[in-house]
């Protein structure tokens, strides 16, 4: 395994989207976004996914790679939320009202750092504008370091049915080195309250942080297993201090080597699998009866900027708030970067478009291929061809597919493949991003910066 890490632990895109966000183009026009919204009413999927970005944090974690801002005494939450509500009005006026909400997701920053009455206002705005599908996914990321019983109850009353509790690690030394606050309430008390209200619970962890060892991280994962969350996520920490300078502060305490980081991941993964959790993609683990597990078994798992989802809850994503990214069938559009510019643009009656990308036909095809690989750890060329009403050669020609490269992956034990299928091997799972990157024409000539897989 050490030789594989040495060979393949090179910077490649995460492929949470295709193309990756650093390919987005500056000076994307508002009129281009409006046309893409109108076109999206005629495209698949028809369901609606809404993302709301709340950029504020009570204090910044050193590992954070999000678009977030520290709250100060001058932070005006209401002014920001008023702008979000106005942006929702402008965008949703272009969306067919017959379409239904499948997903709502709040991210940040820490969405729960603001007065939660504002979160309820936004939910009510969306629920008043569109109907929802049966059993939609209404989710929010929670920084439980600042949340008491009343905070959780307010979110329950606002209509959420899933909460992601961002633990990162139960080890206090790791949290202190990362400038992270542990949960305010005992984690068992949080679970009791949410379970009584039929709220599905995610626990999120990060591996690759200072002071983490195989033993210490295993203890955190075992504690999580004992709580039995519906879903558990082990994110690989991406150290890119050239993009997020605050991450350099972690270097004072030291970061695990690539080899140690892989051992931490593999040990925690084995713990979860031995306790009956089912792996979804590279870093998600779910109960056997979870909808995502059934989708994975059927090879119909999908993902968007909200994360993994089934085809039932898949929707084109319309995103609101500073730096939020909309993910439509034919376009990506990112909002303005600073809070002031965002608020000023919306208050002037404009959608706050900053960057965007219009996907050509080959790129739309490549997105289908890479998404299938990243979600289902396999590519069935004929299935994709049938779904897109194209031939297998047309699908492969749209990508950077190379038989020679596939042979190399196969010789290294990363994949098995034939003319109609590519399947990831178990020991190749950490390098799925490398296989995806080999199919990406955009990487044939680029100077873009990415993180390492491990």
C-alpha positions as CSV (number, residue, x, y, z in Angstrom):
1,X,0.0,0.0,0.0
2,X,2.9,2.3,0.8
3,X,4.0,2.1,-2.9
4,X,0.5,3.0,-4.1
5,X,0.3,6.0,-1.8
6,X,3.7,7.2,-3.1
7,X,2.6,6.8,-6.7
8,X,-1.0,8.0,-6.5
9,X,-1.2,10.5,-3.6
10,X,-0.9,13.4,-6.0
11,X,-3.2,16.5,-6.3
12,X,-6.4,15.7,-8.1
13,X,-9.9,17.2,-8.0
14,X,-12.4,16.0,-5.3
15,X,-15.1,15.8,-8.0
16,X,-17.9,16.9,-5.8
17,X,-18.8,18.6,-9.1
18,X,-17.7,18.4,-12.7
19,X,-16.1,20.5,-13.8
20,X,-14.5,21.4,-10.4
21,X,-15.2,24.9,-9.1
22,X,-11.8,26.3,-9.9
23,X,-12.7,26.0,-13.6
24,X,-15.5,28.5,-13.2
25,X,-15.1,31.7,-15.2
26,X,-15.0,35.2,-13.9
27,X,-17.5,37.8,-15.1
28,X,-20.3,35.4,-15.8
29,X,-23.3,37.4,-16.7
30,X,-26.6,37.6,-14.8
31,X,-28.5,37.2,-18.1
32,X,-26.7,33.9,-18.7
33,X,-27.9,32.6,-15.3
34,X,-31.4,33.7,-16.0
35,X,-31.4,31.8,-19.3
36,X,-30.0,28.7,-17.5
37,X,-32.7,28.9,-14.9
38,X,-35.4,29.1,-17.5
39,X,-33.8,26.2,-19.5
40,X,-33.6,24.2,-16.3
41,X,-37.5,24.0,-16.2
42,X,-37.3,21.8,-19.3
43,X,-34.4,19.7,-18.2
44,X,-33.9,16.7,-15.9
45,X,-34.0,16.2,-13.0
46,X,-37.2,18.1,-12.4
47,X,-37.0,18.1,-8.6
48,X,-35.7,21.2,-6.8
49,X,-32.8,21.3,-4.4
50,X,-32.1,24.5,-2.5
51,X,-28.9,25.3,-0.8
52,X,-28.6,28.3,1.6
53,X,-25.2,29.5,2.7
54,X,-24.8,31.1,6.1
55,X,-21.2,32.4,6.2
56,X,-20.9,33.3,9.8
57,X,-19.0,31.5,12.5
58,X,-18.6,32.3,16.2
59,X,-14.9,31.6,15.8
60,X,-12.8,30.1,13.0
61,X,-11.6,26.5,13.1
62,X,-8.0,26.3,11.7
63,X,-8.9,23.4,9.4
64,X,-11.8,25.2,7.8
65,X,-11.9,25.2,4.0
66,X,-15.3,26.8,3.8
67,X,-16.4,30.3,2.6
68,X,-16.9,31.6,6.1
69,X,-16.4,34.8,8.2
70,X,-15.9,35.4,11.9
71,X,-18.8,37.2,13.6
72,X,-18.0,40.5,15.1
73,X,-20.1,43.1,17.0
74,X,-20.8,44.8,13.7
75,X,-22.3,41.7,12.0
76,X,-25.8,42.4,10.8
77,X,-27.5,39.1,10.5
78,X,-30.9,40.6,9.6
79,X,-29.5,42.6,6.7
80,X,-27.9,39.4,5.3
81,X,-31.0,37.3,5.7
82,X,-33.2,40.0,4.1
83,X,-30.8,39.8,1.1
84,X,-31.1,36.0,1.0
85,X,-34.9,36.3,1.0
86,X,-34.8,38.8,-1.8
87,X,-32.5,36.6,-3.8
88,X,-34.9,33.7,-3.3
89,X,-37.7,35.8,-4.6
90,X,-35.8,36.8,-7.7
91,X,-34.6,33.3,-8.6
92,X,-37.8,31.5,-7.8
93,X,-39.8,33.8,-9.9
94,X,-38.1,32.1,-12.9
95,X,-38.8,28.5,-11.7
96,X,-41.9,26.6,-12.7
97,X,-44.1,26.4,-9.7
98,X,-45.3,22.9,-10.6
99,X,-41.8,21.6,-9.7
100,X,-41.4,20.2,-6.2
101,X,-38.8,20.5,-3.5
102,X,-36.8,17.3,-2.9
103,X,-34.0,18.8,-0.8
104,X,-33.1,21.8,1.3
105,X,-29.7,22.1,2.8
106,X,-28.0,24.7,5.0
107,X,-24.3,25.0,5.1
108,X,-21.6,27.5,6.0
109,X,-19.8,28.8,8.0
110,X,-22.0,27.6,10.8
111,X,-25.7,28.0,9.9
112,X,-26.6,27.6,13.6
113,X,-24.4,30.6,14.6
114,X,-27.2,33.1,13.8
115,X,-30.5,33.7,15.4
116,X,-32.5,30.6,14.3
117,X,-35.7,32.5,13.8
118,X,-34.1,33.6,10.5
119,X,-33.6,30.0,9.4
120,X,-37.3,29.4,10.0
121,X,-38.2,32.5,7.9
122,X,-36.2,31.1,4.9
123,X,-37.8,27.6,5.2
124,X,-41.3,29.1,5.4
125,X,-40.5,31.2,2.3
126,X,-39.6,28.1,0.3
127,X,-42.4,25.9,1.7
128,X,-44.9,28.7,0.8
129,X,-43.6,28.9,-2.8
130,X,-43.3,25.2,-3.8
131,X,-44.8,21.9,-2.8
132,X,-42.5,19.2,-1.5
133,X,-42.1,15.5,-2.5
134,X,-43.0,12.8,-0.1
135,X,-40.3,12.4,2.5
136,X,-38.0,15.2,1.3
137,X,-34.5,15.8,2.8
138,X,-34.6,19.0,4.9
139,X,-31.1,19.2,6.4
140,X,-28.8,21.6,8.3
141,X,-25.2,21.5,9.5
142,X,-25.1,22.1,13.3
143,X,-22.2,23.4,15.3
144,X,-23.3,21.9,18.6
145,X,-20.6,23.8,20.5
146,X,-23.0,26.7,20.8
147,X,-26.4,24.9,20.8
148,X,-28.7,24.2,23.8
149,X,-32.0,22.4,23.9
150,X,-33.9,25.4,22.7
151,X,-31.7,25.8,19.7
152,X,-32.4,22.2,18.6
153,X,-36.1,22.5,19.3
154,X,-36.3,25.6,17.1
155,X,-34.8,23.7,14.2
156,X,-37.2,20.9,14.7
157,X,-40.1,23.4,14.7
158,X,-38.7,24.9,11.5
159,X,-39.3,21.6,9.6
160,X,-35.9,20.0,9.5
161,X,-35.8,16.2,9.4
162,X,-32.0,15.7,9.3
163,X,-29.3,17.3,11.3
164,X,-25.6,16.9,10.7
165,X,-23.7,17.3,14.0
166,X,-20.2,18.4,13.1
167,X,-18.1,16.6,15.8
168,X,-14.8,16.5,13.8
169,X,-13.2,14.6,16.7
170,X,-14.2,13.7,20.3
171,X,-10.6,14.1,21.4
172,X,-10.2,17.4,23.3
173,X,-6.5,17.8,22.4
174,X,-7.3,17.5,18.7
175,X,-10.1,20.0,19.0
176,X,-7.9,22.5,21.0
177,X,-5.2,22.3,18.4
178,X,-7.8,23.0,15.7
179,X,-9.4,25.9,17.6
180,X,-12.7,23.9,17.7
181,X,-15.2,24.0,20.5
182,X,-16.7,20.7,21.7
183,X,-20.5,20.1,22.0
184,X,-22.2,22.3,24.6
185,X,-24.5,19.6,25.6
186,X,-23.6,15.9,26.3
187,X,-23.8,14.2,22.9
188,X,-26.1,11.6,24.4
189,X,-28.6,14.3,25.4
190,X,-28.6,15.7,21.8
191,X,-29.3,12.2,20.4
192,X,-32.2,11.6,22.9
193,X,-33.9,14.8,21.9
194,X,-33.5,14.3,18.2
195,X,-34.6,10.7,18.3
196,X,-37.7,11.6,20.2
197,X,-38.6,13.9,17.4
198,X,-37.8,11.4,14.6
199,X,-34.9,13.5,13.3
200,X,-32.3,11.6,11.3
201,X,-28.8,12.3,12.6
202,X,-25.5,12.5,10.8
203,X,-22.1,12.7,12.7
204,X,-19.3,14.4,10.8
205,X,-15.6,13.7,11.5
206,X,-12.3,14.9,10.0
207,X,-9.1,12.8,9.9
208,X,-5.6,14.2,9.2
209,X,-5.6,16.7,12.1
210,X,-2.9,17.4,14.6
211,X,-2.5,14.9,17.5
212,X,-4.7,12.3,15.8
213,X,-3.4,8.7,16.0
214,X,-4.9,5.4,14.9
215,X,-5.8,4.7,18.5
216,X,-7.3,8.1,19.3
217,X,-9.4,8.4,16.2
218,X,-10.6,4.8,16.6
219,X,-11.8,5.8,20.1
220,X,-13.8,8.7,18.6
221,X,-15.3,6.5,15.9
222,X,-16.2,3.8,18.5
223,X,-17.9,6.4,20.6
224,X,-19.9,7.4,17.5
225,X,-20.8,3.8,16.7
226,X,-22.1,3.4,20.2
227,X,-24.4,6.3,19.6
228,X,-25.6,4.7,16.3
229,X,-26.1,7.8,14.1
230,X,-28.0,7.2,10.9
231,X,-25.0,8.3,8.8
232,X,-21.4,8.9,9.7
233,X,-18.9,10.8,7.6
234,X,-15.1,10.7,7.8
235,X,-13.8,13.6,5.7
236,X,-10.2,13.6,4.7
237,X,-8.6,16.9,5.8
238,X,-7.3,18.9,2.8
239,X,-4.3,21.0,3.7
240,X,-4.2,23.9,1.2
241,X,-2.8,26.8,3.2
242,X,-2.1,28.7,0.0
243,X,-5.9,28.9,-0.5
244,X,-6.9,29.1,3.2
245,X,-4.0,30.7,5.1
246,X,-5.5,29.9,8.5
247,X,-4.7,26.3,7.9
248,X,-1.0,27.1,8.3
249,X,-1.7,27.4,12.0
250,X,-2.1,23.7,12.2
251,X,1.5,23.2,11.2
252,X,2.6,24.4,14.6
253,X,1.2,21.2,16.1
254,X,2.2,19.0,13.2
255,X,0.1,17.0,10.8
256,X,0.0,13.2,10.4
257,X,2.0,11.8,7.6
258,X,0.3,10.4,4.5
259,X,0.9,6.9,5.7
260,X,-0.5,7.5,9.1
261,X,-3.5,9.3,7.7
262,X,-4.2,6.3,5.5
263,X,-3.9,4.0,8.5
264,X,-6.3,6.2,10.5
265,X,-8.8,6.0,7.7
266,X,-8.5,2.3,7.1
267,X,-8.8,1.4,10.7
268,X,-11.9,3.6,11.3
269,X,-13.4,2.2,8.1
270,X,-12.9,-1.4,9.2
271,X,-14.5,-0.5,12.6
272,X,-17.6,0.9,10.9
273,X,-17.9,-2.0,8.5
274,X,-17.5,-4.6,11.3
275,X,-20.3,-2.9,13.2
276,X,-22.7,-3.3,10.3
277,X,-22.4,0.2,8.6
278,X,-22.4,0.2,4.9
279,X,-19.9,2.3,3.0
280,X,-21.3,4.9,0.5
281,X,-18.7,6.5,-1.7
282,X,-15.3,7.0,-0.1
283,X,-16.2,8.7,3.2
284,X,-19.9,8.1,4.1
285,X,-21.2,5.2,6.2
286,X,-24.9,4.4,6.7
287,X,-27.2,1.8,8.2
288,X,-28.2,-1.1,6.1
289,X,-31.8,0.2,5.8
290,X,-30.7,3.7,4.7
291,X,-32.0,4.9,1.3
292,X,-28.5,5.6,0.2
293,X,-27.5,2.0,0.8
294,X,-30.3,0.7,-1.4
295,X,-29.3,3.2,-4.1
296,X,-25.7,2.0,-3.9
297,X,-26.8,-1.6,-4.2
298,X,-28.8,-0.7,-7.3
299,X,-25.8,1.3,-8.6
300,X,-28.1,4.4,-8.8
301,X,-26.4,6.5,-6.1
302,X,-26.1,10.1,-7.1
303,X,-24.6,13.3,-5.6
304,X,-24.7,17.0,-6.0
305,X,-23.4,19.9,-3.9
306,X,-25.7,18.8,-1.1
307,X,-23.9,15.5,-0.9
308,X,-24.9,11.9,-1.7
309,X,-28.6,11.3,-2.6
310,X,-30.8,8.8,-4.3
311,X,-32.3,9.5,-7.7
312,X,-35.6,10.0,-5.8
313,X,-34.3,13.1,-4.0
314,X,-31.9,14.3,-6.8
315,X,-32.6,17.8,-7.9
316,X,-31.0,20.7,-9.8
317,X,-29.5,22.9,-7.1
318,X,-30.5,26.6,-6.7
319,X,-28.2,28.2,-4.2
320,X,-28.6,31.4,-2.2
321,X,-26.2,33.5,-0.1
322,X,-22.7,34.7,-0.4
323,X,-20.4,32.4,-2.6
324,X,-23.2,29.8,-2.9
325,X,-23.1,27.7,-6.1
326,X,-26.1,26.7,-8.2
327,X,-25.8,23.4,-10.0
328,X,-28.1,23.2,-13.0
329,X,-28.1,20.7,-15.8
330,X,-26.3,23.0,-18.2
331,X,-24.6,25.5,-15.9
332,X,-22.8,26.2,-12.6
333,X,-23.2,29.7,-11.2
334,X,-21.4,31.1,-8.1
335,X,-22.5,34.1,-6.1
336,X,-20.3,37.1,-5.2
337,X,-17.5,36.5,-2.7
338,X,-17.9,39.2,0.0
339,X,-20.9,39.8,2.2
340,X,-21.0,43.5,1.4
341,X,-21.0,43.0,-2.4
342,X,-23.6,40.3,-2.0
343,X,-26.0,42.5,-0.1
344,X,-25.4,45.6,-2.2
345,X,-26.0,43.6,-5.5
346,X,-29.3,42.1,-4.2
347,X,-30.5,45.4,-2.8
348,X,-30.0,46.9,-6.3
349,X,-32.3,44.3,-7.7
350,X,-29.8,42.0,-9.3
351,X,-29.0,38.3,-8.8
352,X,-25.5,38.4,-7.3
353,X,-23.7,36.4,-10.0
354,X,-19.9,36.4,-9.8
355,X,-18.6,33.3,-11.6
356,X,-20.1,30.6,-13.7
357,X,-19.5,27.8,-16.2
358,X,-21.7,26.6,-19.2
359,X,-21.1,22.9,-19.8
360,X,-20.8,21.8,-23.4
361,X,-22.1,18.4,-24.5
362,X,-18.8,16.5,-23.8
363,X,-18.6,18.0,-20.4
364,X,-22.2,17.1,-19.5
365,X,-21.4,13.5,-20.6
366,X,-18.1,13.4,-18.7
367,X,-20.0,14.6,-15.6
368,X,-22.4,11.6,-15.9
369,X,-19.4,9.3,-16.2
370,X,-17.4,10.7,-13.3
371,X,-20.4,11.0,-11.1
372,X,-21.3,7.4,-11.6
373,X,-17.7,6.3,-10.8
374,X,-17.5,8.6,-7.7
375,X,-20.9,7.5,-6.3
376,X,-21.1,3.8,-7.3
377,X,-17.4,2.9,-7.6
378,X,-18.0,1.6,-11.1
379,X,-18.8,2.8,-14.6
380,X,-21.2,0.8,-16.8
381,X,-20.7,2.3,-20.2
382,X,-23.8,0.8,-21.7
383,X,-26.0,2.0,-18.9
384,X,-24.8,5.5,-19.3
385,X,-25.2,5.3,-23.0
386,X,-28.8,4.2,-22.7
387,X,-29.5,6.9,-20.1
388,X,-28.2,9.6,-22.4
389,X,-29.4,7.9,-25.6
390,X,-25.9,7.7,-27.1
391,X,-23.5,5.0,-28.1
392,X,-20.7,3.6,-25.9
393,X,-18.0,5.0,-28.3
394,X,-19.7,8.4,-28.2
395,X,-19.6,8.3,-24.4
396,X,-15.9,7.3,-24.2
397,X,-14.9,9.8,-26.9
398,X,-16.4,12.6,-24.8
399,X,-14.0,11.7,-22.0
400,X,-10.2,11.3,-21.9
401,X,-10.6,7.5,-21.7
402,X,-7.3,5.7,-22.3
403,X,-7.1,1.9,-22.5
404,X,-3.4,2.1,-21.6
405,X,-4.1,4.1,-18.5
406,X,-6.8,1.6,-17.4
407,X,-4.3,-1.2,-17.9
408,X,-1.9,0.6,-15.6
409,X,-4.6,1.0,-12.9
410,X,-5.5,-2.7,-13.3
411,X,-1.8,-3.8,-13.0
412,X,-1.6,-1.8,-9.7
413,X,-4.7,-3.5,-8.4
414,X,-6.8,-0.4,-8.3
415,X,-9.5,-1.4,-10.8
416,X,-10.7,-4.3,-12.9
417,X,-12.1,-3.4,-16.3
418,X,-13.3,-4.6,-19.7
419,X,-14.8,-3.0,-22.7
420,X,-18.1,-2.2,-20.9
421,X,-17.2,-1.7,-17.3
422,X,-14.7,-0.2,-14.9
423,X,-14.9,-1.4,-11.2
424,X,-12.9,-0.2,-8.3
425,X,-11.0,-2.8,-6.3
426,X,-11.1,-2.6,-2.5
427,X,-7.5,-1.5,-2.1
428,X,-8.0,1.0,-4.9
429,X,-10.9,2.8,-3.2
430,X,-8.7,5.6,-1.7
431,X,-7.5,6.4,-5.3
432,X,-10.9,6.7,-7.0
433,X,-10.3,10.4,-7.6
434,X,-7.2,9.4,-9.6
435,X,-9.2,7.1,-11.8
436,X,-11.8,9.9,-12.3
437,X,-9.1,12.3,-13.2
438,X,-7.8,10.0,-15.9
439,X,-11.2,10.5,-17.7
440,X,-11.1,14.3,-17.5
441,X,-10.1,16.1,-20.6
442,X,-9.9,19.4,-18.7
443,X,-6.9,18.0,-16.8
444,X,-4.9,17.4,-20.0
445,X,-3.6,20.9,-19.9
446,X,-4.2,22.8,-16.7
447,X,-2.3,24.6,-14.0
448,X,-5.2,24.4,-11.5
449,X,-4.5,23.5,-7.8
450,X,-6.0,20.5,-6.1
451,X,-5.7,18.6,-2.9
452,X,-4.2,15.1,-2.5
453,X,-6.5,12.0,-2.2
454,X,-5.0,11.0,1.2
